[in-house]
Amino acid sequence: MLLFNVLRELRQAIGAVSELDIDEPRLEAEGLSLHDITGVVRLVRSDRGLLAKVRATAIIDTNCARCLKDIQAPIEVRYTEEYVPLTDANNGTPVTR
């Protein structure tokens, strides 16, 4: 799992944009093995939290669907997710919605 500390981004004004680089040699998650992971996470400060837009590439270790041999295949990942914090980034009080 990739983790980013976004406290600084949550303290920015609405509309502020930050980009974080992804450069991870290996990642194991939910039975998948990925390596040579590179990309960018673009964080946009919204009125509710952060909108994260991810673009990344990696190599996945998998099996050929036809012959079942072990192979490595390049993949590209793009997704968008909104992160809504449970506490205020400036004072630590619970956020009510």
N, CA, C and O of each residue as an XYZ file, in Angstrom:
388
protein
N       0.846     -1.163      0.000
C       0.000      0.000      0.000
C       0.898      1.234      0.000
O       1.873      1.298      0.749
N       0.573      2.198     -0.828
C       1.276      3.472     -0.841
C       0.581      4.434      0.116
O      -0.645      4.541      0.114
N       1.353      5.121      0.922
C       0.806      6.086      1.868
C       1.442      7.448      1.630
O       2.644      7.546      1.386
N       0.633      8.492      1.702
C       1.113      9.857      1.564
C       0.604     10.673      2.740
O      -0.558     10.555      3.128
N       1.467     11.497      3.304
C       1.059     12.431      4.341
C       0.515     13.665      3.628
O       1.262     14.361      2.940
N      -0.771     13.941      3.785
C      -1.421     15.033      3.061
C      -1.863     16.169      3.992
O      -2.700     16.989      3.616
N      -1.310     16.216      5.189
C      -1.694     17.266      6.132
C      -1.428     18.656      5.550
O      -2.274     19.544      5.663
N      -0.273     18.850      4.934
C       0.054     20.150      4.341
C      -0.959     20.521      3.266
O      -1.390     21.672      3.193
N      -1.346     19.555      2.427
C      -2.309     19.821      1.354
C      -3.694     20.154      1.914
O      -4.413     20.976      1.346
N      -4.070     19.513      3.034
C      -5.373     19.797      3.647
C      -5.419     21.195      4.264
O      -6.500     21.746      4.474
N      -4.263     21.764      4.550
C      -4.205     23.108      5.127
C      -4.150     24.196      4.050
O      -4.140     25.383      4.378
N      -4.114     23.817      2.795
C      -4.069     24.773      1.688
C      -5.457     25.356      1.418
O      -6.470     24.819      1.868
N      -5.483     26.448      0.687
C      -6.750     27.081      0.298
C      -7.467     26.215     -0.739
O      -6.832     25.452     -1.467
N      -8.780     26.341     -0.798
C      -9.576     25.616     -1.783
C      -9.069     25.973     -3.176
O      -8.867     27.145     -3.495
N      -8.868     24.947     -3.999
C      -8.362     25.127     -5.356
C      -6.871     24.906     -5.493
O      -6.366     24.796     -6.610
N      -6.148     24.837     -4.371
C      -4.704     24.607     -4.433
C      -4.423     23.227     -5.013
O      -5.156     22.272     -4.755
N      -3.357     23.133     -5.799
C      -2.992     21.883     -6.466
C      -1.579     21.490     -6.055
O      -0.675     22.326     -6.039
N      -1.390     20.214     -5.723
C      -0.076     19.661     -5.405
C       0.110     18.383     -6.211
O      -0.858     17.687     -6.519
N       1.350     18.082     -6.545
C       1.649     16.825     -7.226
C       2.701     16.075     -6.437
O       3.704     16.647     -6.010
N       2.460     14.783     -6.248
C       3.382     13.910     -5.540
C       3.824     12.810     -6.494
O       3.001     12.212     -7.187
N       5.118     12.549     -6.527
C       5.643     11.510     -7.404
C       5.500     10.136     -6.768
O       5.620      9.976     -5.554
N       5.242      9.158     -7.611
C       5.227      7.757     -7.193
C       6.460      7.109     -7.800
O       6.662      7.164     -9.013
N       7.277      6.502     -6.966
C       8.459      5.769     -7.420
C       8.697      4.656     -6.412
O       9.421      4.830     -5.432
N       8.089      3.531     -6.665
C       8.090      2.422     -5.714
C       8.658      1.183     -6.412
O       8.171      0.801     -7.477
N       9.680      0.553     -5.827
C      10.270     -0.612     -6.496
C       9.359     -1.843     -6.520
O       9.350     -2.583     -7.504
N       8.600     -2.066     -5.454
C       7.764     -3.271     -5.391
C       6.594     -3.029     -4.455
O       6.704     -2.312     -3.461
N       5.459     -3.652     -4.802
C       4.255     -3.536     -3.980
C       3.480     -4.840     -4.084
O       3.216     -5.326     -5.184
N       3.120     -5.397     -2.949
C       2.297     -6.605     -2.881
C       0.957     -6.201     -2.289
O       0.904     -5.611     -1.209
N      -0.131     -6.517     -2.995
C      -1.453     -6.151     -2.491
C      -2.505     -7.098     -3.037
O      -2.599     -7.306     -4.247
N      -3.291     -7.667     -2.144
C      -4.418     -8.520     -2.506
C      -4.038     -9.608     -3.506
O      -4.753     -9.858     -4.476
N      -2.900    -10.250     -3.249
C      -2.468    -11.357     -4.100
C      -1.791    -10.933     -5.387
O      -1.424    -11.789     -6.192
N      -1.613     -9.628     -5.610
C      -0.944     -9.136     -6.810
C       0.464     -8.687     -6.465
O       0.719     -8.173     -5.376
N       1.363     -8.888     -7.399
C       2.736     -8.446     -7.229
C       3.060     -7.449     -8.331
O       3.063     -7.792     -9.513
N       3.332     -6.210     -7.930
C       3.668     -5.144     -8.872
C       5.088     -4.679     -8.612
O       5.546     -4.687     -7.469
N       5.789     -4.272     -9.663
C       7.112     -3.691     -9.473
C       7.360     -2.613    -10.513
O       6.619     -2.482    -11.487
N       8.421     -1.841    -10.288
C       8.768     -0.706    -11.147
C       7.581      0.250    -11.291
O       7.199      0.614    -12.403
N       7.008      0.648    -10.163
C       5.817      1.497    -10.138
C       6.251      2.956    -10.184
O       7.008      3.418     -9.330
N       5.762      3.674    -11.189
C       6.063      5.102    -11.309
C       4.791      5.841    -11.702
O       3.896      5.275    -12.329
N       4.727      7.105    -11.325
C       3.562      7.898    -11.701
C       3.464      9.165    -10.885
O       4.419      9.591    -10.235
N       2.268      9.764    -10.935
C       2.014     11.035    -10.260
C       0.637     10.996     -9.614
O      -0.326     10.493    -10.194
N       0.563     11.535     -8.402
C      -0.717     11.770     -7.728
C      -0.918     13.277     -7.711
O      -0.103     14.019     -7.162
N      -2.009     13.718     -8.317
C      -2.338     15.150     -8.330
C      -3.438     15.376     -7.304
O      -4.507     14.772     -7.394
N      -3.182     16.241     -6.334
C      -4.129     16.526     -5.262
C      -4.695     17.925     -5.433
O      -3.948     18.900     -5.518
N      -6.011     18.019     -5.484
C      -6.699     19.299     -5.607
C      -7.502     19.514     -4.330
O      -8.334     18.683     -3.969
N      -7.253     20.625     -3.650
C      -7.973     20.932     -2.408
C      -9.389     21.365     -2.757
O      -9.594     22.339     -3.482
N     -10.354     20.637     -2.236
C     -11.766     20.964     -2.462
C     -12.368     21.503     -1.177
O     -11.693     21.565     -0.149
N     -13.624     21.889     -1.230
C     -14.280     22.394     -0.020
C     -14.540     21.286      0.989
O     -14.789     21.566      2.161
N     -14.485     20.029      0.552
C     -14.725     18.892      1.453
C     -13.442     18.194      1.889
O     -13.416     17.576      2.954
N     -12.383     18.277      1.097
C     -11.150     17.554      1.405
C     -10.174     17.641      0.257
O      -9.788     18.734     -0.157
N      -9.765     16.475     -0.268
C      -8.817     16.413     -1.381
C      -9.354     15.507     -2.475
O      -9.875     14.424     -2.206
N      -9.218     15.966     -3.710
C      -9.524     15.140     -4.864
C      -8.191     14.643     -5.393
O      -7.346     15.445     -5.790
N      -7.990     13.329     -5.404
C      -6.736     12.727     -5.854
C      -6.937     12.102     -7.228
O      -7.826     11.276     -7.432
N      -6.089     12.517     -8.165
C      -6.094     11.942     -9.507
C      -4.753     11.239     -9.694
O      -3.694     11.861     -9.606
N      -4.814      9.936     -9.953
C      -3.612      9.119    -10.037
C      -3.401      8.632    -11.464
O      -4.327      8.154    -12.120
N      -2.160      8.764    -11.930
C      -1.729      8.177    -13.196
C      -0.426      7.456    -12.911
O       0.548      8.074    -12.480
N      -0.404      6.154    -13.148
C       0.790      5.374    -12.831
C       0.954      4.211    -13.805
O      -0.003      3.761    -14.437
N       2.181      3.745    -13.906
C       2.481      2.543    -14.682
C       3.245      1.590    -13.782
O       3.881      2.000    -12.811
N       3.172      0.316    -14.120
C       3.862     -0.712    -13.345
C       4.007     -1.962    -14.197
O       3.445     -2.065    -15.287
N       4.763     -2.894    -13.679
C       4.869     -4.225    -14.260
C       4.197     -5.170    -13.276
O       4.488     -5.142    -12.080
N       3.292     -6.012    -13.785
C       2.584     -6.964    -12.935
C       3.074     -8.379    -13.236
O       3.235     -8.757    -14.396
N       3.306     -9.147    -12.187
C       3.624    -10.564    -12.322
C       2.304    -11.322    -12.351
O       1.516    -11.233    -11.409
N       2.062    -12.056    -13.410
C       0.787    -12.749    -13.575
C       0.991    -14.030    -14.378
O       2.124    -14.432    -14.643
N      -0.096    -14.659    -14.757
C      -0.037    -15.876    -15.578
C      -0.687    -15.609    -16.919
O      -1.673    -14.876    -17.003
N      -0.141    -16.198    -17.962
C      -0.749    -16.114    -19.285
C      -2.083    -16.861    -19.255
O      -2.153    -18.008    -18.813
N      -3.128    -16.204    -19.724
C      -4.463    -16.826    -19.711
C      -4.549    -18.006    -20.668
O      -5.392    -18.885    -20.487
N      -3.694    -18.040    -21.680
C      -3.745    -19.111    -22.675
C      -2.909    -20.314    -22.263
O      -3.381    -21.449    -22.317
N      -1.653    -20.064    -21.846
C      -0.760    -21.198    -21.566
C      -0.443    -21.375    -20.086
O       0.179    -22.368    -19.707
N      -0.854    -20.442    -19.254
C      -0.667    -20.455    -17.796
C       0.784    -20.301    -17.347
O       1.093    -20.549    -16.181
N       1.681    -19.896    -18.251
C       3.067    -19.635    -17.858
C       3.126    -18.309    -17.094
O       2.316    -17.408    -17.313
N       4.106    -18.218    -16.192
C       4.333    -16.958    -15.486
C       4.855    -15.922    -16.477
O       5.756    -16.199    -17.269
N       4.275    -14.724    -16.419
C       4.706    -13.644    -17.296
C       4.733    -12.339    -16.513
O       4.208    -12.242    -15.404
N       5.355    -11.346    -17.120
C       5.327     -9.980    -16.599
C       4.672     -9.119    -17.665
O       5.040     -9.184    -18.838
N       3.704     -8.314    -17.258
C       2.960     -7.494    -18.205
C       2.925     -6.049    -17.725
O       2.735     -5.798    -16.534
N       3.105     -5.095    -18.639
C       2.989     -3.686    -18.245
C       1.521     -3.317    -18.058
O       0.655     -3.786    -18.796
N       1.253     -2.478    -17.071
C      -0.112     -1.987    -16.858
C      -0.065     -0.481    -16.643
O       0.954      0.081    -16.242
N      -1.193      0.152    -16.921
C      -1.355      1.578    -16.652
C      -2.577      1.744    -15.771
O      -3.624      1.147    -16.020
N      -2.434      2.553    -14.748
C      -3.523      2.784    -13.799
C      -3.888      4.258    -13.826
O      -3.019      5.128    -13.761
N      -5.186      4.529    -13.922
C      -5.716      5.899    -13.816
C      -6.972      5.821    -12.972
O      -7.885      5.051    -13.270
N      -7.014      6.604    -11.939
C      -8.250      6.683    -11.164
C      -8.327      7.998    -10.405
O      -7.334      8.695    -10.200
N      -9.537      8.300    -10.002
C      -9.818      9.517     -9.246
C     -10.581      9.122     -7.992
O     -11.512      8.318     -8.043
N     -10.176      9.695     -6.872
C     -10.810      9.375     -5.589
C     -10.860     10.647     -4.757
O      -9.915     11.435     -4.761
N     -11.956     10.846     -4.048
C     -12.046     11.988     -3.142
C     -11.788     11.509     -1.715
O     -12.367     10.523     -1.261
N     -10.912     12.222     -1.022
C     -10.592     11.940      0.360
C     -11.248     13.016      1.216
O     -10.963     14.204      1.059
N     -12.120     12.598      2.116
C     -12.811     13.525      3.019
C     -12.340     13.201      4.440
O     -12.651     12.131      4.963
N     -11.593     14.114      5.069
C     -11.047     13.841      6.403
C     -12.127     13.813      7.479
O     -13.190     14.418      7.338
N     -11.827     13.099      8.546
C     -12.733     13.017      9.694
C     -12.439     14.080     10.745
O     -13.289     14.387     11.582
N     -11.213     14.647     10.698
C     -10.850     15.709     11.634
C     -10.313     16.908     10.867
O      -9.757     16.760      9.779
N     -10.479     18.085     11.434
C     -10.005     19.317     10.831
C      -8.475     19.341     10.867
O      -7.874     19.098     11.913
N      -7.845     19.633      9.722
C      -6.387     19.617      9.623
C      -5.726     20.741     10.422
O      -4.540     20.654     10.741
N      -6.460     21.769     10.741
C      -5.875     22.904     11.454
C      -5.965     22.805     12.965
O      -5.087     23.295     13.674
N      -7.039     22.164     13.472
C      -7.181     22.131     14.930
C      -7.492     20.755     15.506
O      -7.579     20.615     16.726
N      -7.663     19.735     14.668
C      -7.865     18.377     15.149
C      -9.266     18.061     15.651
O      -9.504     16.965     16.161
N     -10.195     19.000     15.517
C     -11.568     18.737     15.954
C     -12.303     17.892     14.926
O     -11.982     17.960     13.740
N     -13.284     17.094     15.350
C     -14.060     16.289     14.402
C     -14.795     17.169     13.398
O     -15.304     18.237     13.736
N     -14.837     16.697     12.168
C     -15.544     17.406     11.104
C     -16.975     16.862     11.045
O     -17.183     15.650     10.983
N     -17.938     17.750     11.066
C     -19.326     17.342     10.944
C     -19.798     17.668      9.541
O     -19.521     18.748      9.020
N     -20.506     16.741      8.935
C     -21.006     16.933      7.566
C     -22.503     16.769      7.554
O     -23.129     16.890      6.501
